[in-house]
Amino acid sequence: MMSAATSGNVIRKYLPVYFVLIGIFLFEVYIAFWHLKTGALVVILLLMALSSATLGLMYFMHLADERRRLFLTLIPATLFVLLMMNMIWLDSVRLLHMRSPAQ
């Protein structure tokens, strides 16, 4: 059972992050109504989504309290997986436009 002191500490830790995430969301909605070029809008919204996802991972999934060694093992593994996925996607696009030898 959580004591009052622990509960207050949790609220003090996570409530500001919650309000920052709400602020990011509201700013994303506000930016969506600006008349920006599509490429610029996509880049801005992706960066804001990345920052909100980082905040969610760090605080609500408790990764902010993990040891540095965990990050040093997760980041190279994640980059390796993304690189391998990129290799597969490029090959699938190539296979999509391949012609058979009979043509």
BATI-302190 format. One record per residue: x, z, y of N, C-alpha, C, O, CB in turn; residue in one letter; residue number from 1. Coordinates in steps of 0.001 Angstrom, whole numbers, plus 500000, padded with zeros to 6 digits. Glycine has a CB too. Example, Ala and Ser with C-alpha at 12.3 -4.5 7.8 and 13.67 -1.06 7.14 Angstrom:
! residues 2
{nu:513190; nw:507800; nv:494310; cau:512300; caw:507800; cav:495500; cu:513200; cw:507800; cv:496700; ou:514236; ow:508465; ov:496681; cbu:511308; cbw:509046; cbv:495527; r:A; k:1} $
{nu:512850; nw:507080; nv:497750; cau:513670; caw:507140; cav:498940; cu:512900; cw:507870; cv:500030; ou:513409; ow:508039; ov:501138; cbu:514084; cbw:505725; cbv:499402; r:S; k:2} $
//
This chain:
! residues 103
{nu:500841; nw:500000; nv:498829; cau:500000; caw:500000; cav:500000; cu:500893; cw:500000; cv:501243; ou:501913; ow:500687; ov:501286; cbu:499039; cbw:501219; cbv:499993; r:M; k:1} $
{nu:500496; nw:499223; nv:502247; cau:501304; caw:499056; cav:503438; cu:500995; cw:500162; cv:504440; ou:499831; ow:500421; ov:504746; cbu:501065; cbw:497677; cbv:504063; r:M; k:2} $
{nu:502030; nw:500808; nv:504947; cau:501819; caw:501871; cav:505924; cu:501554; cw:501273; cv:507304; ou:501718; ow:500071; ov:507512; cbu:503038; cbw:502816; cbv:505970; r:S; k:3} $
{nu:501146; nw:502115; nv:508234; cau:500816; caw:501646; cav:509581; cu:502053; cw:501137; cv:510300; ou:501978; ow:500155; ov:511037; cbu:500163; cbw:502765; cbv:510394; r:A; k:4} $
{nu:503185; nw:501787; nv:510097; cau:504414; caw:501351; cav:510765; cu:504859; cw:499992; cv:510246; ou:505287; ow:499138; ov:511022; cbu:505532; cbw:502383; cbv:510565; r:A; k:5} $
{nu:504761; nw:499790; nv:508943; cau:505137; caw:498505; cav:508370; cu:504173; cw:497419; cv:508806; ou:504595; ow:496300; ov:509099; cbu:505184; cbw:498590; cbv:506849; r:T; k:6} $
{nu:502893; nw:497726; nv:508854; cau:501893; caw:496753; cav:509267; cu:502107; cw:496322; cv:510710; ou:502010; ow:495134; ov:511016; cbu:500494; cbw:497327; cbv:509093; r:S; k:7} $
{nu:502396; nw:497259; nv:511597; cau:502661; caw:496918; cav:512985; cu:503898; cw:496061; cv:513136; ou:503945; ow:495168; ov:513981; cbu:502805; cbw:498164; cbv:513805; r:G; k:8} $
{nu:504904; nw:496332; nv:512314; cau:506127; caw:495553; cav:512357; cu:505877; cw:494120; cv:511899; ou:506447; ow:493181; ov:512454; cbu:507200; cbw:496206; cbv:511494; r:N; k:9} $
{nu:505029; nw:493951; nv:510892; cau:504705; caw:492617; cav:510392; cu:503948; cw:491838; cv:511455; ou:504235; ow:490663; ov:511688; cbu:503877; cbw:492701; cbv:509092; r:V; k:10} $
{nu:502993; nw:492478; nv:512095; cau:502227; caw:491805; cav:513138; cu:503133; cw:491435; cv:514298; ou:503016; ow:490337; ov:514843; cbu:501071; cbw:492691; cbv:513624; r:I; k:11} $
{nu:504021; nw:492315; nv:514681; cau:504944; caw:492046; cav:515785; cu:505887; cw:490895; cv:515432; ou:506342; ow:490179; ov:516324; cbu:505755; cbw:493310; cbv:516131; r:R; k:12} $
{nu:506182; nw:490710; nv:514156; cau:507102; caw:489653; cav:513739; cu:506413; cw:488295; cv:513629; ou:506975; ow:487284; ov:514052; cbu:507736; cbw:490014; cbv:512410; r:K; k:13} $
{nu:505206; nw:488256; nv:513067; cau:504572; caw:486986; cav:512753; cu:503578; cw:486488; cv:513794; ou:503322; ow:485285; ov:513851; cbu:503888; cbw:487100; cbv:511461; r:Y; k:14} $
{nu:503016; nw:487351; nv:514607; cau:502027; caw:486925; cav:515588; cu:502614; cw:485980; cv:516638; ou:501969; ow:484983; ov:516963; cbu:501428; cbw:488135; cbv:516268; r:L; k:15} $
{nu:503799; nw:486240; nv:517182; cau:504365; caw:485256; cav:518132; cu:504619; cw:483890; cv:517494; ou:504428; ow:482860; ov:518141; cbu:505671; cbw:485787; cbv:518713; r:P; k:16} $
{nu:505043; nw:483874; nv:516248; cau:505267; caw:482604; cav:515555; cu:503951; cw:481864; cv:515394; ou:503898; ow:480644; ov:515552; cbu:505927; cbw:482835; cbv:514178; r:V; k:17} $
{nu:502893; nw:482592; nv:515082; cau:501567; caw:482000; cav:514942; cu:501125; cw:481361; cv:516258; ou:500595; ow:480250; ov:516258; cbu:500546; cbw:483064; cbv:514491; r:Y; k:18} $
{nu:501336; nw:482044; nv:517365; cau:500939; caw:481497; cav:518660; cu:501811; cw:480306; cv:519063; ou:501324; ow:479378; ov:519707; cbu:501011; cbw:482581; cbv:519730; r:F; k:19} $
{nu:503071; nw:480322; nv:518698; cau:503931; caw:479164; cav:518966; cu:503450; cw:477962; cv:518157; ou:503435; ow:476844; ov:518672; cbu:505412; cbw:479487; cbv:518628; r:V; k:20} $
{nu:503059; nw:478170; nv:516907; cau:502531; caw:477076; cav:516093; cu:501234; cw:476526; cv:516674; ou:501019; ow:475314; ov:516663; cbu:502300; cbw:477545; cbv:514658; r:L; k:21} $
{nu:500376; nw:477392; nv:517176; cau:499150; caw:476931; cav:517830; cu:499499; cw:476144; cv:519087; ou:498883; ow:475115; ov:519368; cbu:498228; cbw:478125; cbv:518178; r:I; k:22} $
{nu:500490; nw:476625; nv:519850; cau:500921; caw:475906; cav:521041; cu:501478; cw:474528; cv:520720; ou:501198; ow:473566; ov:521437; cbu:501956; cbw:476709; cbv:521778; r:G; k:23} $
{nu:502259; nw:474420; nv:519660; cau:502793; caw:473118; cav:519239; cu:501655; cw:472183; cv:518866; ou:501666; ow:471005; ov:519224; cbu:503765; cbw:473280; cbv:518049; r:I; k:24} $
{nu:500678; nw:472708; nv:518148; cau:499536; caw:471884; cav:517753; cu:498763; cw:471395; cv:518978; ou:498411; ow:470218; ov:519058; cbu:498603; cbw:472674; cbv:516821; r:F; k:25} $
{nu:498502; nw:472277; nv:519916; cau:497757; caw:471879; cav:521110; cu:498544; cw:470861; cv:521933; ou:497959; ow:469941; ov:522504; cbu:497427; cbw:473108; cbv:521967; r:L; k:26} $
{nu:499865; nw:471021; nv:521997; cau:500681; caw:470050; cav:522716; cu:500681; cw:468698; cv:522001; ou:500693; ow:467657; ov:522657; cbu:502114; cbw:470569; cbv:522868; r:F; k:27} $
{nu:500667; nw:468701; nv:520666; cau:500572; caw:467448; cav:519910; cu:499262; cw:466731; cv:520210; ou:499247; ow:465513; ov:520389; cbu:500691; cbw:467718; cbv:518401; r:E; k:28} $
{nu:498164; nw:467478; nv:520266; cau:496869; caw:466868; cav:520586; cu:496888; cw:466325; cv:522009; ou:496370; ow:465237; ov:522262; cbu:495718; cbw:467894; cbv:520415; r:V; k:29} $
{nu:497479; nw:467070; nv:522940; cau:497561; caw:466643; cav:524335; cu:498386; cw:465367; cv:524457; ou:497997; ow:464447; ov:525176; cbu:498168; cbw:467755; cbv:525205; r:Y; k:30} $
{nu:499505; nw:465303; nv:523773; cau:500375; caw:464120; cav:523831; cu:499688; cw:462902; cv:523209; ou:499909; ow:461772; ov:523645; cbu:501710; cbw:464399; cbv:523108; r:I; k:31} $
{nu:498860; nw:463132; nv:522199; cau:498203; caw:462013; cav:521525; cu:497294; cw:461231; cv:522467; ou:497018; ow:460058; ov:522215; cbu:497399; cbw:462518; cbv:520339; r:A; k:32} $
{nu:496828; nw:461845; nv:523531; cau:495954; caw:461154; cav:524477; cu:496726; cw:460503; cv:525619; ou:496116; ow:459838; ov:526457; cbu:494940; cbw:462120; cbv:525040; r:F; k:33} $
{nu:498051; nw:460671; nv:525681; cau:498851; caw:459963; cav:526665; cu:498934; cw:458507; cv:526242; ou:498766; ow:458190; ov:525064; cbu:500272; cbw:460594; cbv:526809; r:W; k:34} $
{nu:499183; nw:457654; nv:527160; cau:499299; caw:456222; cav:526843; cu:500772; cw:455873; cv:526659; ou:501387; ow:455222; ov:527504; cbu:498657; cbw:455338; cbv:527969; r:H; k:35} $
{nu:501317; nw:456321; nv:525536; cau:502710; caw:456048; cav:525201; cu:502786; cw:454883; cv:524231; ou:501807; ow:454539; ov:523570; cbu:503387; cbw:457297; cbv:524602; r:L; k:36} $
{nu:503958; nw:454288; nv:524158; cau:504167; caw:453257; cav:523137; cu:504101; cw:453921; cv:521774; ou:504416; ow:455102; ov:521629; cbu:505536; cbw:452517; cbv:523335; r:K; k:37} $
{nu:503694; nw:453161; nv:520789; cau:503483; caw:453711; cav:519454; cu:504760; cw:454306; cv:518874; ou:504723; ow:455380; ov:518273; cbu:502950; cbw:452636; cbv:518526; r:T; k:38} $
{nu:505877; nw:453629; nv:519045; cau:507142; caw:454130; cav:518503; cu:507547; cw:455456; cv:519110; ou:507978; ow:456365; ov:518401; cbu:508237; cbw:453122; cbv:518727; r:G; k:39} $
{nu:507409; nw:455568; nv:520431; cau:507764; caw:456815; cav:521108; cu:506832; cw:457943; cv:520681; ou:507268; ow:459074; ov:520465; cbu:507714; cbw:456635; cbv:522633; r:A; k:40} $
{nu:505558; nw:457626; nv:520563; cau:504585; caw:458639; cav:520152; cu:504867; cw:459139; cv:518738; ou:504779; ow:460337; ov:518467; cbu:503166; cbw:458075; cbv:520233; r:L; k:41} $
{nu:505203; nw:458221; nv:517849; cau:505508; caw:458606; cav:516470; cu:506748; cw:459489; cv:516417; ou:506769; ow:460482; ov:515690; cbu:505708; cbw:457360; cbv:515593; r:V; k:42} $
{nu:507778; nw:459139; nv:517179; cau:509003; caw:459935; cav:517176; cu:508737; cw:461334; cv:517719; ou:509185; ow:462320; ov:517134; cbu:510098; cbw:459242; cbv:518002; r:V; k:43} $
{nu:508015; nw:461428; nv:518830; cau:507717; caw:462738; cav:519425; cu:506884; cw:463587; cv:518471; ou:507175; ow:464766; ov:518269; cbu:506975; cbw:462569; cbv:520766; r:I; k:44} $
{nu:505853; nw:462990; nv:517887; cau:504994; caw:463761; cav:516981; cu:505717; cw:464163; cv:515704; ou:505465; ow:465242; ov:515167; cbu:503754; cbw:462960; cbv:516632; r:L; k:45} $
{nu:506609; nw:463314; nv:515209; cau:507381; caw:463681; cav:514021; cu:508351; cw:464819; cv:514314; ou:508521; ow:465714; ov:513485; cbu:508145; cbw:462472; cbv:513492; r:L; k:46} $
{nu:508981; nw:464796; nv:515470; cau:509882; caw:465892; cav:515834; cu:509121; cw:467207; cv:516002; ou:509604; ow:468265; ov:515598; cbu:510635; cbw:465554; cbv:517127; r:L; k:47} $
{nu:507951; nw:467138; nv:516589; cau:507153; caw:468348; cav:516752; cu:506633; cw:468850; cv:515402; ou:506564; ow:470057; ov:515173; cbu:505981; cbw:468088; cbv:517708; r:M; k:48} $
{nu:506270; nw:467932; nv:514517; cau:505834; caw:468334; cav:513178; cu:506992; cw:468952; cv:512397; ou:506799; ow:469909; ov:511647; cbu:505260; cbw:467126; cbv:512411; r:A; k:49} $
{nu:508183; nw:468406; nv:512572; cau:509357; caw:468974; cav:511916; cu:509647; cw:470385; cv:512420; ou:509991; ow:471271; ov:511638; cbu:510574; cbw:468078; cbv:512139; r:L; k:50} $
{nu:509507; nw:470588; nv:513725; cau:509752; caw:471928; cav:514267; cu:508694; cw:472918; cv:513797; ou:509024; ow:474064; ov:513494; cbu:509784; cbw:471886; cbv:515796; r:S; k:51} $
{nu:507442; nw:472508; nv:513731; cau:506411; caw:473435; cav:513250; cu:506569; cw:473702; cv:511753; ou:506314; ow:474817; ov:511296; cbu:505005; cbw:472873; cbv:513539; r:S; k:52} $
{nu:506985; nw:472699; nv:510991; cau:507230; caw:472923; cav:509570; cu:508414; cw:473865; cv:509362; ou:508396; ow:474701; ov:508458; cbu:507482; cbw:471590; cbv:508856; r:A; k:53} $
{nu:509434; nw:473730; nv:510195; cau:510580; caw:474629; cav:510105; cu:510180; cw:476064; cv:510411; ou:510596; ow:476988; ov:509712; cbu:511684; cbw:474180; cbv:511056; r:T; k:54} $
{nu:509379; nw:476254; nv:511446; cau:508897; caw:477599; cav:511759; cu:508074; cw:478172; cv:510618; ou:508234; ow:479337; ov:510257; cbu:508070; cbw:477583; cbv:513038; r:L; k:55} $
{nu:507192; nw:477355; nv:510049; cau:506374; caw:477818; cav:508931; cu:507213; cw:478211; cv:507730; ou:506961; ow:479232; ov:507090; cbu:505388; cbw:476751; cbv:508531; r:G; k:56} $
{nu:508214; nw:477393; nv:507428; cau:509092; caw:477715; cav:506300; cu:509910; cw:478969; cv:506555; ou:510045; ow:479820; ov:505676; cbu:510019; cbw:476552; cbv:506008; r:L; k:57} $
{nu:510448; nw:479079; nv:507745; cau:511344; caw:480190; cav:508036; cu:510620; cw:481536; cv:508066; ou:511154; ow:482535; ov:507584; cbu:512034; cbw:479954; cbv:509356; r:M; k:58} $
{nu:509423; nw:481568; nv:508622; cau:508758; caw:482859; cav:508793; cu:507683; cw:483134; cv:507759; ou:507657; ow:484221; ov:507182; cbu:508156; cbw:482935; cbv:510152; r:Y; k:59} $
{nu:506791; nw:482179; nv:507506; cau:505680; caw:482463; cav:506607; cu:506063; cw:482335; cv:505140; ou:505383; ow:482888; ov:504276; cbu:504533; cbw:481543; cbv:506909; r:F; k:60} $
{nu:507145; nw:481611; nv:504843; cau:507637; caw:481562; cav:503471; cu:508880; cw:482432; cv:503310; ou:509555; ow:482365; ov:502282; cbu:507945; cbw:480117; cbv:503065; r:M; k:61} $
{nu:509182; nw:483239; nv:504308; cau:510228; caw:484265; cav:504284; cu:511622; cw:483713; cv:504031; ou:512452; ow:484390; ov:503424; cbu:509908; cbw:485280; cbv:503238; r:H; k:62} $
{nu:511893; nw:482489; nv:504490; cau:513234; caw:481945; cav:504327; cu:514179; cw:482403; cv:505433; ou:515393; ow:482237; ov:505315; cbu:513179; cbw:480435; cbv:504293; r:L; k:63} $
{nu:513640; nw:482975; nv:506504; cau:514496; caw:483449; cav:507593; cu:515325; cw:484656; cv:507155; ou:516390; ow:484916; ov:507717; cbu:513648; cbw:483811; cbv:508822; r:A; k:64} $
{nu:514841; nw:485389; nv:506160; cau:515547; caw:486584; cav:505694; cu:516494; cw:486310; cv:504525; ou:517158; ow:487224; ov:504037; cbu:514548; cbw:487636; cbv:505289; r:D; k:65} $
{nu:516556; nw:485070; nv:504082; cau:517404; caw:484747; cav:502935; cu:518864; cw:484700; cv:503343; ou:519204; ow:484620; ov:504523; cbu:516989; cbw:483413; cbv:502315; r:E; k:66} $
{nu:519699; nw:484750; nv:502350; cau:521146; caw:484698; cav:502580; cu:521585; cw:483284; cv:502947; ou:520914; ow:482299; ov:502639; cbu:521909; cbw:485184; cbv:501332; r:R; k:67} $
{nu:522696; nw:483222; nv:503592; cau:523252; caw:481929; cav:504012; cu:523609; cw:481062; cv:502804; ou:523531; ow:479836; ov:502873; cbu:524497; cbw:482142; cbv:504893; r:R; k:68} $
{nu:523994; nw:481687; nv:501719; cau:524375; caw:480945; cav:500518; cu:523212; cw:480106; cv:499988; ou:523426; ow:479017; ov:499455; cbu:524864; cbw:481908; cbv:499434; r:R; k:69} $
{nu:521986; nw:480605; nv:500129; cau:520816; caw:479850; cav:499681; cu:520695; cw:478550; cv:500458; ou:520421; ow:477499; ov:499878; cbu:519536; cbw:480686; cbv:499839; r:L; k:70} $
{nu:520899; nw:478617; nv:501775; cau:520820; caw:477407; cav:502590; cu:521935; cw:476439; cv:502259; ou:521728; ow:475226; ov:502260; cbu:520866; cbw:477758; cbv:504062; r:F; k:71} $
{nu:523105; nw:476960; nv:501977; cau:524224; caw:476091; cav:501662; cu:524060; cw:475390; cv:500311; ou:524716; ow:474380; ov:500054; cbu:525504; cbw:476887; cbv:501673; r:L; k:72} $
{nu:523191; nw:475919; nv:499451; cau:522904; caw:475223; cav:498197; cu:521656; cw:474360; cv:498295; ou:521570; ow:473327; ov:497631; cbu:522744; cbw:476223; cbv:497071; r:T; k:73} $
{nu:520690; nw:474764; nv:499109; cau:519450; caw:473992; cav:499221; cu:519609; cw:472713; cv:500037; ou:519037; ow:471680; ov:499688; cbu:518377; cbw:474846; cbv:499838; r:L; k:74} $
{nu:520373; nw:472775; nv:501111; cau:520492; caw:471609; cav:501987; cu:521166; cw:470432; cv:501288; ou:520632; ow:469325; ov:501365; cbu:521272; cbw:471976; cbv:503239; r:I; k:75} $
{nu:522304; nw:470596; nv:500609; cau:522875; caw:469438; cav:499894; cu:521972; cw:468931; cv:498770; ou:521887; ow:467725; ov:498541; cbu:524236; cbw:469804; cbv:499318; r:P; k:76} $
{nu:521306; nw:469836; nv:498075; cau:520407; caw:469395; cav:497005; cu:519239; cw:468602; cv:497572; ou:518842; ow:467590; ov:496994; cbu:519889; cbw:470598; cbv:496204; r:A; k:77} $
{nu:518686; nw:469045; nv:498688; cau:517579; caw:468328; cav:499314; cu:518026; cw:466967; cv:499816; ou:517311; ow:465981; ov:499640; cbu:516995; cbw:469145; cbv:500463; r:T; k:78} $
{nu:519188; nw:466896; nv:500434; cau:519706; caw:465615; cav:500904; cu:519965; cw:464663; cv:499743; ou:519713; ow:463463; ov:499855; cbu:520987; cbw:465824; cbv:501705; r:L; k:79} $
{nu:520468; nw:465191; nv:498630; cau:520698; caw:464352; cav:497454; cu:519389; cw:463782; cv:496915; ou:519310; ow:462600; ov:496581; cbu:521409; cbw:465154; cbv:496361; r:F; k:80} $
{nu:518366; nw:464627; nv:496833; cau:517063; caw:464159; cav:496331; cu:516483; cw:463104; cv:497259; ou:515975; ow:462085; ov:496792; cbu:516074; cbw:465338; cbv:496186; r:V; k:81} $
{nu:516551; nw:463330; nv:498566; cau:516024; caw:462347; cav:499514; cu:516797; cw:461035; cv:499445; ou:516202; ow:459962; ov:499552; cbu:516070; cbw:462904; cbv:500935; r:L; k:82} $
{nu:518104; nw:461105; nv:499270; cau:518906; caw:459894; cav:499134; cu:518530; cw:459128; cv:497870; ou:518408; ow:457903; ov:497901; cbu:520397; cbw:460240; cbv:499116; r:L; k:83} $
{nu:518347; nw:459829; nv:496772; cau:517957; caw:459164; cav:495531; cu:516558; cw:458562; cv:495634; ou:516306; ow:457483; ov:495097; cbu:518016; cbw:460146; cbv:494365; r:M; k:84} $
{nu:515645; nw:459256; nv:496323; cau:514310; caw:458690; cav:496540; cu:514392; cw:457430; cv:497389; ou:513647; ow:456474; ov:497171; cbu:513386; cbw:459721; cbv:497213; r:M; k:85} $
{nu:515296; nw:457433; nv:498351; cau:515469; caw:456255; cav:499188; cu:515974; cw:455075; cv:498358; ou:515552; ow:453941; ov:498582; cbu:516440; cbw:456555; cbv:500340; r:N; k:86} $
{nu:516862; nw:455326; nv:497415; cau:517352; caw:454261; cav:496546; cu:516208; cw:453663; cv:495717; ou:516130; ow:452446; ov:495548; cbu:518461; cbw:454795; cbv:495619; r:M; k:87} $
{nu:515335; nw:454513; nv:495211; cau:514212; caw:454035; cav:494389; cu:513238; cw:453233; cv:495234; ou:512737; ow:452202; ov:494785; cbu:513481; cbw:455216; cbv:493719; r:I; k:88} $
{nu:512960; nw:453691; nv:496462; cau:512012; caw:452977; cav:497312; cu:512530; cw:451592; cv:497672; ou:511762; ow:450630; ov:497680; cbu:511730; cbw:453775; cbv:498581; r:W; k:89} $
{nu:513819; nw:451476; nv:497969; cau:514370; caw:450169; cav:498295; cu:514283; cw:449228; cv:497104; ou:513999; ow:448041; ov:497266; cbu:515817; cbw:450301; cbv:498755; r:L; k:90} $
{nu:514522; nw:449745; nv:495926; cau:514432; caw:448914; cav:494733; cu:513002; cw:448498; cv:494463; ou:512762; ow:447378; ov:494013; cbu:514996; cbw:449647; cbv:493531; r:D; k:91} $
{nu:512040; nw:449381; nv:494728; cau:510646; caw:449024; cav:494478; cu:510174; cw:447956; cv:495448; ou:509362; ow:447112; ov:495068; cbu:509753; cbw:450255; cbv:494581; r:S; k:92} $
{nu:510649; nw:447960; nv:496683; cau:510291; caw:446908; cav:497632; cu:510902; cw:445587; cv:497187; ou:510264; ow:444539; ov:497287; cbu:510760; cbw:447270; cbv:499062; r:V; k:93} $
{nu:512123; nw:445635; nv:496702; cau:512770; caw:444415; cav:496210; cu:512011; cw:443853; cv:495019; ou:511802; ow:442643; ov:494928; cbu:514233; cbw:444691; cbv:495823; r:R; k:94} $
{nu:511601; nw:444717; nv:494114; cau:510864; caw:444260; cav:492941; cu:509484; cw:443722; cv:493312; ou:508956; ow:442855; ov:492617; cbu:510725; cbw:445393; cbv:491938; r:L; k:95} $
{nu:508904; nw:444215; nv:494378; cau:507594; caw:443758; cav:494817; cu:507626; cw:442299; cv:495245; ou:506658; ow:441566; ov:495044; cbu:507092; cbw:444623; cbv:495956; r:L; k:96} $
{nu:508749; nw:441874; nv:495841; cau:508860; caw:440506; cav:496358; cu:509683; cw:439592; cv:495468; ou:510015; ow:438480; ov:495880; cbu:509464; cbw:440529; cbv:497730; r:H; k:97} $
{nu:510024; nw:440025; nv:494256; cau:510790; caw:439186; cav:493345; cu:509905; cw:438077; cv:492781; ou:508702; ow:438246; ov:492581; cbu:511391; cbw:440030; cbv:492203; r:M; k:98} $
{nu:510538; nw:436960; nv:492539; cau:509824; caw:435846; cav:491914; cu:510325; cw:435706; cv:490477; ou:511473; ow:436022; ov:490164; cbu:510029; cbw:434509; cbv:492720; r:R; k:99} $
{nu:509474; nw:435246; nv:489658; cau:509883; caw:435027; cav:488279; cu:510763; cw:433783; cv:488216; ou:510674; ow:432932; ov:489101; cbu:508646; cbw:434882; cbv:487345; r:S; k:100} $
{nu:511616; nw:433651; nv:487189; cau:512516; caw:432498; cav:487103; cu:511778; cw:431162; cv:486978; ou:512355; ow:430120; ov:487288; cbu:513442; cbw:432668; cbv:485925; r:P; k:101} $
{nu:510526; nw:431166; nv:486535; cau:509784; caw:429917; cav:486337; cu:509344; cw:429309; cv:487660; ou:509012; ow:428124; ov:487692; cbu:508568; cbw:430159; cbv:485452; r:A; k:102} $
{nu:509326; nw:430047; nv:488724; cau:508828; caw:429491; cav:489988; cu:509873; cw:428745; cv:490708; ou:509618; ow:428214; ov:491789; cbu:508295; cbw:430556; cbv:490872; r:Q; k:103} $
//
